[in-house]
Amino acid sequence: MITIHCDNCERELELENKTAGTKVACPHCGDINRVPEAAGAKPARADKAAAAGLPPDHGPEATVRTLRPCRVRARPLSFTGVALVMIAGMVGVVMGLTSEGREWLAILGGIIGVVGTGVLVVWWLKTMSASLVVTNKRTIMKKGILARSSSEVVHDNIRNIQIDQTFWQRVWGVGSIGISSSGQDGIEIQLNDLKGPTDIRKVIDLYRPL
């Protein structure tokens, strides 16, 4: 048996010898801990993340990146169209209030402005309702504002990281990222419209046993 202390709650953990050199979750607090290599085993892999100036691959869990979907960058034409509609609505309101007999123009402009504002609010809510959190031990996807759901994959268990970008998404530097683990057949984490998905993959790869 191997005995270690949790990096987070400091409780003593007794683990089987076969876990040597791997990462295990603490049954008390859920923190991911690295189990020391067995005697005579090959040296542990170099800490690539620490060498790159990021939180080390060992020790307490630390947040490396927190990302949310980019609505404006992902849909610049749509955002520009909504902005122009809102400007047209405000112009209509001003003209309607300053011109005699054109009250209808002020009403129409107000309606257009309210619709445009509603679209922007919906976009903002969608942005705030989803996030991708990369720590030095796992990647976590969170969704929802009132009702919350989450999915996570330990970096040592990641089997595949899938990046999807159209031509225009590459131009604007956004795209979709999908992550699956060795224990699942499908994609467990899928989030769209993220800024710099290739850079996100590079960060996660620093914590994977490649």
C-alpha positions as CSV (number, residue, x, y, z in Angstrom):
1,M,0.0,0.0,0.0
2,I,1.0,3.6,-0.6
3,T,0.2,6.3,1.9
4,I,0.0,10.0,0.9
5,H,-1.7,13.1,2.3
6,C,-4.2,15.0,0.2
7,D,-2.9,18.3,-1.3
8,N,-6.1,20.0,-0.4
9,C,-7.6,18.6,2.9
10,E,-4.4,17.0,4.1
11,R,-6.2,13.8,5.1
12,E,-4.2,10.5,4.9
13,L,-5.0,8.3,1.9
14,E,-4.1,4.7,1.6
15,L,-3.8,3.6,-2.1
16,E,-3.0,0.4,-3.9
17,N,0.5,0.0,-5.3
18,K,-0.8,-0.1,-8.9
19,T,-1.8,3.6,-8.5
20,A,1.9,4.7,-8.3
21,G,2.7,7.4,-10.8
22,T,-0.9,8.2,-11.6
23,K,-3.5,10.7,-10.3
24,V,-6.3,9.8,-8.0
25,A,-9.2,11.8,-6.5
26,C,-9.4,12.3,-2.8
27,P,-12.5,10.5,-1.5
28,H,-13.0,13.2,1.1
29,C,-12.8,16.5,-0.8
30,G,-12.5,15.4,-4.5
31,D,-9.1,17.0,-5.1
32,I,-6.9,15.3,-7.6
33,N,-3.6,14.1,-6.2
34,R,-0.5,12.7,-7.9
35,V,0.7,9.4,-6.4
36,P,4.5,9.1,-6.1
37,E,6.3,6.8,-8.4
38,A,7.1,3.3,-7.1
39,A,10.6,2.5,-6.0
40,G,12.8,1.6,-9.0
41,A,10.3,3.1,-11.5
42,K,11.2,5.5,-14.3
43,P,11.5,9.1,-13.2
44,A,8.3,11.1,-13.3
45,R,7.8,13.2,-16.4
46,A,9.1,16.7,-16.4
47,D,6.7,19.4,-15.2
48,K,6.1,21.1,-18.6
49,A,3.5,23.4,-17.2
50,A,5.8,24.9,-14.5
51,A,8.5,25.3,-17.1
52,A,6.0,27.4,-19.2
53,G,5.3,29.6,-16.2
54,L,1.9,28.1,-15.4
55,P,0.7,26.5,-12.1
56,P,2.7,23.2,-11.5
57,D,1.3,19.8,-12.4
58,H,1.4,18.8,-8.7
59,G,0.3,20.3,-5.4
60,P,-3.1,22.0,-4.6
61,E,-5.5,22.5,-7.5
62,A,-5.2,25.9,-9.2
63,T,-7.2,27.6,-11.9
64,V,-5.1,28.1,-15.1
65,R,-7.7,29.5,-17.5
66,T,-11.4,30.5,-17.3
67,L,-13.1,31.1,-20.7
68,R,-16.6,32.0,-21.9
69,P,-18.1,32.0,-25.4
70,C,-17.3,35.1,-27.5
71,R,-20.6,36.2,-29.0
72,V,-19.3,39.3,-30.7
73,R,-16.1,37.8,-32.1
74,A,-17.9,34.6,-33.1
75,R,-20.7,36.5,-35.0
76,P,-19.4,39.9,-36.0
77,L,-21.9,40.5,-38.8
78,S,-24.9,39.6,-36.7
79,F,-23.6,41.9,-33.9
80,T,-23.0,44.7,-36.4
81,G,-26.5,44.3,-37.8
82,V,-28.1,44.5,-34.4
83,A,-26.1,47.6,-33.5
84,L,-27.2,49.3,-36.7
85,V,-30.8,48.4,-36.0
86,M,-30.5,49.9,-32.5
87,I,-28.9,53.1,-33.9
88,A,-31.7,53.4,-36.4
89,G,-34.3,53.0,-33.6
90,M,-32.7,55.7,-31.6
91,V,-32.6,58.0,-34.6
92,G,-36.3,57.3,-35.2
93,V,-37.1,58.2,-31.6
94,V,-35.2,61.5,-31.8
95,M,-36.8,62.4,-35.1
96,G,-40.2,61.5,-33.9
97,L,-39.9,63.6,-30.7
98,T,-38.5,66.6,-32.5
99,S,-40.7,66.6,-35.6
100,E,-44.4,67.6,-35.3
101,G,-46.8,65.0,-36.5
102,R,-44.3,62.1,-36.5
103,E,-45.0,60.6,-33.1
104,W,-45.5,57.3,-34.9
105,L,-41.8,57.4,-35.8
106,A,-40.8,57.7,-32.2
107,I,-43.0,54.7,-31.3
108,L,-41.6,52.7,-34.1
109,G,-38.0,53.6,-33.1
110,G,-38.7,52.7,-29.5
111,I,-40.0,49.3,-30.5
112,I,-36.9,48.7,-32.7
113,G,-34.6,49.8,-29.8
114,V,-36.3,47.5,-27.3
115,V,-36.1,44.5,-29.7
116,G,-32.4,45.2,-30.3
117,T,-31.7,45.5,-26.6
118,G,-33.5,42.2,-26.0
119,V,-31.3,40.5,-28.5
120,L,-28.1,41.8,-26.8
121,V,-29.4,40.7,-23.4
122,V,-30.1,37.2,-24.7
123,W,-26.6,37.1,-26.2
124,W,-25.1,38.2,-22.8
125,L,-27.1,35.6,-20.9
126,K,-25.8,32.9,-23.2
127,T,-22.3,34.1,-22.7
128,M,-22.6,34.1,-18.9
129,S,-24.4,30.7,-18.8
130,A,-21.4,28.7,-20.1
131,S,-17.8,28.5,-19.1
132,L,-14.7,26.3,-19.5
133,V,-12.4,26.1,-16.5
134,V,-8.9,24.6,-17.0
135,T,-7.1,23.8,-13.8
136,N,-3.7,22.1,-13.3
137,K,-5.5,18.8,-12.8
138,R,-8.7,18.8,-14.8
139,T,-10.9,20.6,-17.3
140,I,-14.5,21.5,-16.2
141,M,-17.4,22.7,-18.4
142,K,-20.2,24.5,-16.5
143,K,-23.6,25.5,-18.0
144,G,-26.6,27.3,-16.7
145,I,-27.4,30.3,-14.5
146,L,-30.3,29.3,-12.3
147,A,-30.0,25.6,-12.9
148,R,-26.4,24.4,-13.2
149,S,-24.8,21.4,-14.8
150,S,-21.1,20.5,-15.1
151,S,-18.9,17.9,-16.7
152,E,-15.2,17.4,-16.1
153,V,-12.3,15.3,-17.4
154,V,-9.0,14.7,-15.5
155,H,-6.1,15.7,-17.7
156,D,-4.4,12.3,-17.3
157,N,-7.5,10.6,-18.7
158,I,-7.9,12.8,-21.8
159,R,-7.9,10.6,-25.0
160,N,-8.8,13.2,-27.6
161,I,-9.1,17.0,-27.9
162,Q,-11.1,18.0,-31.0
163,I,-10.9,21.5,-32.5
164,D,-13.5,22.7,-35.1
165,Q,-13.2,26.0,-37.0
166,T,-14.6,27.3,-40.2
167,F,-12.5,29.6,-42.4
168,W,-14.1,32.7,-40.9
169,Q,-13.7,31.4,-37.4
170,R,-10.0,30.9,-38.0
171,V,-9.8,34.5,-39.3
172,W,-11.5,35.8,-36.1
173,G,-9.6,33.4,-33.8
174,V,-12.6,31.5,-32.4
175,G,-13.9,27.9,-32.6
176,S,-15.3,24.9,-30.8
177,I,-13.5,22.5,-28.6
178,G,-14.5,19.0,-27.7
179,I,-12.8,16.8,-25.1
180,S,-13.2,13.0,-24.4
181,S,-11.6,10.7,-21.9
182,S,-10.3,7.2,-22.2
183,G,-13.3,5.9,-20.3
184,Q,-16.0,7.3,-22.6
185,D,-16.9,6.8,-26.3
186,G,-18.4,10.2,-27.0
187,I,-17.4,13.8,-26.4
188,E,-17.8,14.7,-22.7
189,I,-17.0,18.4,-22.9
190,Q,-18.2,20.5,-25.9
191,L,-18.2,24.2,-25.9
192,N,-18.6,26.6,-28.9
193,D,-17.4,30.1,-29.8
194,L,-14.3,30.0,-27.6
195,K,-11.5,32.4,-28.2
196,G,-8.2,30.7,-29.2
197,P,-9.2,27.0,-29.0
198,T,-5.8,26.0,-30.3
199,D,-4.1,27.8,-27.4
200,I,-6.5,26.1,-25.0
201,R,-5.4,22.7,-26.3
202,K,-1.8,23.7,-25.9
203,V,-2.3,24.6,-22.3
204,I,-4.2,21.3,-21.5
205,D,-1.5,19.3,-23.3
206,L,1.1,20.7,-20.8
207,Y,-0.8,18.7,-18.1
208,R,-1.3,15.5,-20.1
209,P,1.0,12.5,-20.1
210,L,2.1,12.9,-23.7
